[in-house]
Amino acid sequence: MSDQFIKNIEHKAILEMESLVQYQEGTVVSRTLAQSKAHSVTLFAFDKGEEISAHSAPGDALVYVLDGEAEIMIGDEKFYLKKGQTIVMPANIPHALFAKERFKMLLIVIFQ
C-alpha cells in the first residue's frame, strides 16, 4: 500500500496545475488526484460544447476554473465563470456544467 494520498501527479515538484490535464477534441478529460470517502480532487478539461448533465452529489463541490469559460447551473440559476474564478455547488442541489469555450477546472468535493 502506498503512503501517497495524492496520486497521478509528481510529488516534490513545481507544477502548473493547468498543464496537468490536456484538451481532447469532442470529449471531457479527467485526472483524479485524490479520492476517499471524505473527499475527491479531480482535474477536468472540457472541449467546447461538451457538458456534464444535471446531477446532484452528497458533498459540497468547489469548482476553480483554470482556463477558458464555463456555464454552470446550480438549481435554477446560471453562472458564467472564467479563468481564475471559483464557485461552490452545494451538496444535494442539482448542478450541470457546459463548456461555452474550452475550459479546464479543478474540482474539489468534500463529503460528510
VENCOR-V611832 format. One record per residue. N is the residue number from 1. SS is DSSP state (alpha for helix, beta for strand, coil for the rest). Layout:
<<N	SS> <N	SS>>
This chain:
<<1	coil> <2	coil> <3	coil> <4	coil> <5	coil> <6	coil> <7	coil> <8	coil> <9	coil> <10	coil> <11	coil> <12	coil> <13	coil> <14	coil> <15	coil> <16	coil> <17	alpha> <18	alpha> <19	alpha> <20	alpha> <21	coil> <22	coil> <23	coil> <24	coil> <25	coil> <26	coil> <27	coil> <28	beta> <29	beta> <30	beta> <31	beta> <32	beta> <33	beta> <34	beta> <35	beta> <36	coil> <37	coil> <38	coil> <39	beta> <40	beta> <41	beta> <42	beta> <43	beta> <44	beta> <45	beta> <46	beta> <47	coil> <48	coil> <49	coil> <50	coil> <51	beta> <52	beta> <53	beta> <54	beta> <55	beta> <56	coil> <57	coil> <58	coil> <59	beta> <60	beta> <61	beta> <62	beta> <63	beta> <64	beta> <65	beta> <66	beta> <67	beta> <68	beta> <69	beta> <70	beta> <71	beta> <72	beta> <73	beta> <74	beta> <75	coil> <76	coil> <77	beta> <78	beta> <79	beta> <80	beta> <81	beta> <82	beta> <83	coil> <84	coil> <85	coil> <86	beta> <87	beta> <88	beta> <89	beta> <90	coil> <91	coil> <92	coil> <93	coil> <94	coil> <95	beta> <96	beta> <97	beta> <98	beta> <99	coil> <100	coil> <101	coil> <102	coil> <103	beta> <104	beta> <105	beta> <106	beta> <107	beta> <108	beta> <109	beta> <110	beta> <111	beta> <112	coil>>
